[in-house]
Amino acid sequence: MSSLPKCPKCSSEYTYEDGNMYVCPECAHEWAMIAAEESSEQQRVVRDAYGNVLNDGDSVTVVKDLKIKGSTSVVKVGTKVRNIRLIEGDHDIDCKIDGIGAMQLKSEFVKKA
């Protein structure tokens, strides 16, 4: 089994290397090895508590009371958070909650609205 990527244009598995390019003999498509390596890296998929895929700019609803560390405030169940931003790390949602301010949430405690 070849470790070379399939052709992105026609999905042929008979690709070969030519210098720093990959070439498809079936459709004559050529692409750079660097671009192929970047596209082969898996995009991290962030899912909510119910398995729905989250994207930047989505609105979510909190599904559990969340205590805020270092404060007596609590984010209540049903709080709607608009315009989220996905980030790397344990807390994978960056957002601003009305009345509380900027904070990070775990995707396991929200559902897509």
Phi and psi in degrees as GROMACS dihedral restraints (atoms count N, CA, C in turn):
[ dihedral_restraints ]
;  ai    aj    ak    al  type     phi  dphi    fc
    3     4     5     6     1   -79.7    20    10
    4     5     6     7     1   143.0    20    10
    6     7     8     9     1   -92.2    20    10
    7     8     9    10     1     2.9    20    10
    9    10    11    12     1   -76.4    20    10
   10    11    12    13     1   147.8    20    10
   12    13    14    15     1   -72.1    20    10
   13    14    15    16     1   155.1    20    10
   15    16    17    18     1   -73.0    20    10
   16    17    18    19     1   157.5    20    10
   18    19    20    21     1   -64.0    20    10
   19    20    21    22     1   128.2    20    10
   21    22    23    24     1   -71.4    20    10
   22    23    24    25     1   -16.0    20    10
   24    25    26    27     1   -90.1    20    10
   25    26    27    28     1   -47.0    20    10
   27    28    29    30     1  -120.5    20    10
   28    29    30    31     1    -0.2    20    10
   30    31    32    33     1    64.7    20    10
   31    32    33    34     1    23.1    20    10
   33    34    35    36     1   -69.9    20    10
   34    35    36    37     1   141.2    20    10
   36    37    38    39     1   -95.3    20    10
   37    38    39    40     1     4.6    20    10
   39    40    41    42     1   -96.6    20    10
   40    41    42    43     1    36.5    20    10
   42    43    44    45     1   -75.0    20    10
   43    44    45    46     1   158.4    20    10
   45    46    47    48     1  -143.2    20    10
   46    47    48    49     1   162.8    20    10
   48    49    50    51     1   -90.4    20    10
   49    50    51    52     1   141.1    20    10
   51    52    53    54     1  -139.4    20    10
   52    53    54    55     1    93.9    20    10
   54    55    56    57     1    70.5    20    10
   55    56    57    58     1  -121.8    20    10
   57    58    59    60     1  -106.4    20    10
   58    59    60    61     1    27.3    20    10
   60    61    62    63     1  -125.0    20    10
   61    62    63    64     1   154.2    20    10
   63    64    65    66     1  -102.0    20    10
   64    65    66    67     1   144.6    20    10
   66    67    68    69     1  -131.1    20    10
   67    68    69    70     1   138.6    20    10
   69    70    71    72     1  -101.8    20    10
   70    71    72    73     1   120.3    20    10
   72    73    74    75     1   -74.0    20    10
   73    74    75    76     1   -17.4    20    10
   75    76    77    78     1   -83.8    20    10
   76    77    78    79     1   -41.1    20    10
   78    79    80    81     1  -115.9    20    10
   79    80    81    82     1    -1.1    20    10
   81    82    83    84     1    65.5    20    10
   82    83    84    85     1    21.4    20    10
   84    85    86    87     1   -77.7    20    10
   85    86    87    88     1   136.1    20    10
   87    88    89    90     1  -121.1    20    10
   88    89    90    91     1   140.4    20    10
   90    91    92    93     1  -148.0    20    10
   91    92    93    94     1   154.6    20    10
   93    94    95    96     1   -73.6    20    10
   94    95    96    97     1   145.2    20    10
   96    97    98    99     1   -63.5    20    10
   97    98    99   100     1   -37.3    20    10
   99   100   101   102     1   -62.6    20    10
  100   101   102   103     1   -44.6    20    10
  102   103   104   105     1   -63.7    20    10
  103   104   105   106     1   -36.8    20    10
  105   106   107   108     1   -67.2    20    10
  106   107   108   109     1   -39.0    20    10
  108   109   110   111     1   -66.5    20    10
  109   110   111   112     1   -40.3    20    10
  111   112   113   114     1   -66.3    20    10
  112   113   114   115     1   -40.5    20    10
  114   115   116   117     1   -74.0    20    10
  115   116   117   118     1   -24.4    20    10
  117   118   119   120     1   -77.9    20    10
  118   119   120   121     1   -19.0    20    10
  120   121   122   123     1   -64.5    20    10
  121   122   123   124     1   130.5    20    10
  123   124   125   126     1   -68.4    20    10
  124   125   126   127     1   130.6    20    10
  126   127   128   129     1   -71.6    20    10
  127   128   129   130     1   131.8    20    10
  129   130   131   132     1   -71.8    20    10
  130   131   132   133     1   125.7    20    10
  132   133   134   135     1  -102.2    20    10
  133   134   135   136     1   124.6    20    10
  135   136   137   138     1  -104.1    20    10
  136   137   138   139     1   127.3    20    10
  138   139   140   141     1  -118.2    20    10
  139   140   141   142     1   149.8    20    10
  141   142   143   144     1   -82.2    20    10
  142   143   144   145     1  -171.5    20    10
  144   145   146   147     1   -63.7    20    10
  145   146   147   148     1   -21.4    20    10
  147   148   149   150     1  -106.8    20    10
  148   149   150   151     1     7.7    20    10
  150   151   152   153     1    90.3    20    10
  151   152   153   154     1     3.8    20    10
  153   154   155   156     1   -77.1    20    10
  154   155   156   157     1   140.3    20    10
  156   157   158   159     1   -75.7    20    10
  157   158   159   160     1   131.5    20    10
  159   160   161   162     1  -100.5    20    10
  160   161   162   163     1   145.2    20    10
  162   163   164   165     1  -129.7    20    10
  163   164   165   166     1   162.0    20    10
  165   166   167   168     1   -58.3    20    10
  166   167   168   169     1   137.9    20    10
  168   169   170   171     1    89.8    20    10
  169   170   171   172     1    -5.3    20    10
  171   172   173   174     1   -70.5    20    10
  172   173   174   175     1   162.4    20    10
  174   175   176   177     1  -106.9    20    10
  175   176   177   178     1   140.1    20    10
  177   178   179   180     1  -131.9    20    10
  178   179   180   181     1   162.6    20    10
  180   181   182   183     1  -123.0    20    10
  181   182   183   184     1   136.2    20    10
  183   184   185   186     1   -74.5    20    10
  184   185   186   187     1   134.4    20    10
  186   187   188   189     1  -106.0    20    10
  187   188   189   190     1     2.4    20    10
  189   190   191   192     1  -151.9    20    10
  190   191   192   193     1   143.7    20    10
  192   193   194   195     1   -60.8    20    10
  193   194   195   196     1   128.7    20    10
  195   196   197   198     1  -117.7    20    10
  196   197   198   199     1   117.8    20    10
  198   199   200   201     1   -74.4    20    10
  199   200   201   202     1   139.5    20    10
  201   202   203   204     1   -95.0    20    10
  202   203   204   205     1   121.9    20    10
  204   205   206   207     1   -60.8    20    10
  205   206   207   208     1   130.5    20    10
  207   208   209   210     1    80.8    20    10
  208   209   210   211     1    12.1    20    10
  210   211   212   213     1  -144.8    20    10
  211   212   213   214     1   163.7    20    10
  213   214   215   216     1   -93.7    20    10
  214   215   216   217     1    -1.2    20    10
  216   217   218   219     1   -74.0    20    10
  217   218   219   220     1   155.8    20    10
  219   220   221   222     1  -135.5    20    10
  220   221   222   223     1   138.5    20    10
  222   223   224   225     1   -89.2    20    10
  223   224   225   226     1   115.2    20    10
  225   226   227   228     1   -78.5    20    10
  226   227   228   229     1   155.9    20    10
  228   229   230   231     1   -58.6    20    10
  229   230   231   232     1   137.9    20    10
  231   232   233   234     1    90.7    20    10
  232   233   234   235     1    -3.1    20    10
  234   235   236   237     1   -65.7    20    10
  235   236   237   238     1   126.2    20    10
  237   238   239   240     1   -92.5    20    10
  238   239   240   241     1   131.4    20    10
  240   241   242   243     1  -117.9    20    10
  241   242   243   244     1   123.1    20    10
  243   244   245   246     1  -104.0    20    10
  244   245   246   247     1   154.0    20    10
  246   247   248   249     1    55.9    20    10
  247   248   249   250     1    60.0    20    10
  249   250   251   252     1   -76.1    20    10
  250   251   252   253     1   161.2    20    10
  252   253   254   255     1  -129.5    20    10
  253   254   255   256     1   129.8    20    10
  255   256   257   258     1   -85.8    20    10
  256   257   258   259     1   135.4    20    10
  258   259   260   261     1  -132.9    20    10
  259   260   261   262     1   168.1    20    10
  261   262   263   264     1   -82.4    20    10
  262   263   264   265     1   150.3    20    10
  264   265   266   267     1   122.7    20    10
  265   266   267   268     1  -177.5    20    10
  267   268   269   270     1   -66.3    20    10
  268   269   270   271     1   -46.5    20    10
  270   271   272   273     1   -91.3    20    10
  271   272   273   274     1   103.4    20    10
  273   274   275   276     1   -98.9    20    10
  274   275   276   277     1     8.7    20    10
  276   277   278   279     1  -123.9    20    10
  277   278   279   280     1   126.9    20    10
  279   280   281   282     1  -108.2    20    10
  280   281   282   283     1   129.1    20    10
  282   283   284   285     1  -154.8    20    10
  283   284   285   286     1   174.8    20    10
  285   286   287   288     1  -125.4    20    10
  286   287   288   289     1   123.3    20    10
  288   289   290   291     1  -105.2    20    10
  289   290   291   292     1   129.1    20    10
  291   292   293   294     1   -58.6    20    10
  292   293   294   295     1   131.3    20    10
  294   295   296   297     1    86.1    20    10
  295   296   297   298     1   -13.4    20    10
  297   298   299   300     1  -118.7    20    10
  298   299   300   301     1   -47.6    20    10
  300   301   302   303     1   116.2    20    10
  301   302   303   304     1  -163.3    20    10
  303   304   305   306     1   -73.7    20    10
  304   305   306   307     1   138.0    20    10
  306   307   308   309     1  -161.4    20    10
  307   308   309   310     1   171.6    20    10
  309   310   311   312     1  -115.9    20    10
  310   311   312   313     1   141.8    20    10
  312   313   314   315     1  -124.5    20    10
  313   314   315   316     1   158.3    20    10
  315   316   317   318     1   -90.7    20    10
  316   317   318   319     1   140.6    20    10
  318   319   320   321     1   -67.1    20    10
  319   320   321   322     1   -20.1    20    10
  321   322   323   324     1   -72.0    20    10
  322   323   324   325     1   -11.0    20    10
  324   325   326   327     1  -108.1    20    10
  325   326   327   328     1    15.6    20    10
  327   328   329   330     1  -133.1    20    10
  328   329   330   331     1   160.4    20    10
  330   331   332   333     1  -128.9    20    10
  331   332   333   334     1   148.3    20    10
  333   334   335   336     1   -68.0    20    10
  334   335   336   337     1   132.6    20    10
